[in-house]
Amino acid sequence: MAVEAASPESAGTGRPDPVLLTEPADGVPPVVDSPVALQTAAAALAAGTGPVAVDTERASGYRYSQRAYLVQLRREGAGTVLVDPVALEGALEPLVAALDGTEWVLHAASQDLPCLAELNLHPARLFDTELAGRLAGFDRVSLGALVERMLGYQLEKGHSAADWSRRPLPGDWLAYAALDVELLVALRDAMHDELERQDKLDWAWEEFEAVRTAAPAPPRAEPWRRTSGIHRVRSPRQLAAVRSLWETRDTVARERDIAPGRILPDSSIVQAAQANPKTEAELTALPVFGGRQQRRRASMWLHALRIARKLGADELPVASPPNDGPPPPNRWADRDPAAAARLAAARTALSEISEKHQVPTENLLLPDLVRRTCWTPPEDIGEDSVAALLREKGAREWQIALTAGALSTALHAEPAESE
């Protein structure tokens, strides 16, 4: 394993300086990009022992899709395997069979599981090292931070935001990708022992299972409303222009598999909606639209703006999207003082539980669930009824055991008497 002397970042902590890893212990394996190579790699993984470290590399910021452009795996007895699912056209059946029934170790699993599922890769059991770090109460839970804290190594950084759709992949990128799974199983074992020491291991297994079995997030009803800077757009007509430009951009980005922001930045959508240009000269006078690529697309953007201008009043989007949840908490005191009192009491109680058990409050209960419960409490706010409600909404048993009583008490809170 090639190492370099690390900088003395741990001076004064009583721990030795972390050892910087610059390349995998066994070198960078060749990329698996043919059916024959896949069969060989799958056989090696199947013959290995213990959990399987898994990671993926996507091309966020470059491509529209969130597909995996590289899948990294490592298992005791098999070493590291780098699979190119694009070259294999997603036909990974030998790998699916080899991993059947195994425990997977991922870091921030919810980011990788969707693109793995697209390849028909599903874990039978999951250990998420990032989530383990959160439950352990660690302030820094990135892969690098946990590897350094728990194992004494420092991972080389540099290519996480690269365009992994590029072919061929550079050698230093492949080394980086292999290092992401190099120590993942060792980290899993260290975090397992730490959680067991803190008497939180059962909590962790419940959390991991919830992540493993979570349903895909439903599509957003109006995704165009997430355009950055849309808060500066005031009128319904301008909002319609944002929507039309966003939908046009999204169609082009999806068809060409290019990240939408590389077709047209959000800031330019907002500027065009506000300026409402009616001619190509007016459009290309705006920042970004004067560039060569945007001049070629000028008629397309102008068409999108014309569509928005021709809409009837009843076709325009409303200024604020419909919301089935409670209002922002900063408005509760005026809208419903009793609900504000309940929320304040709940937050205080959860903060005390968080401090006592060294678990972030957002991991104790989802903030949205707390807000909804405090805004519209059940008729029966006894502990058993609150526990049943939390269970119905997806809270895990360890969360319910820690919080149901405190939340029930908070739901009895009354607003302070005004003087």
Secondary structure, DSSP 4 states (H G I P E B T S, - for coil): --EEPPP-TTTTTTSPPPEEE-S-TT-PPPEE-SHHHHHHHHHHHHHSEEEEEEEEE--BTTBSS---SEEEEEEETTEEEEE-TTTTTT--HHHHHHHTTPEEEESSHHHHHHHHHTTT---SEEEEHHHHHHHTT-S--SHHHHHHHHHSEEE--S-TTS-TT-SSPPHHHHHHHHHHHHTHHHHHHHHHHHHHHTT-HHHHHHHHHHHHTPPPPPPPS-GGGG-TTGGG--SHHHHHHHHHHHHHHHHHHHHHT--HHHHS-HHHHHHHHHH---SHHHHHTSTTTTSHHHHHTHHHHHHHHHHHHH--GGGSPPSS---SSPPPGGGHHHH-HHHHHHHHHHHHHHHHHHHHHT--HHHHS-HHHHHHHHHS--S--SHHHHHHHHHHTT--HHHHHHHHHHHHHHTT--PPPP-
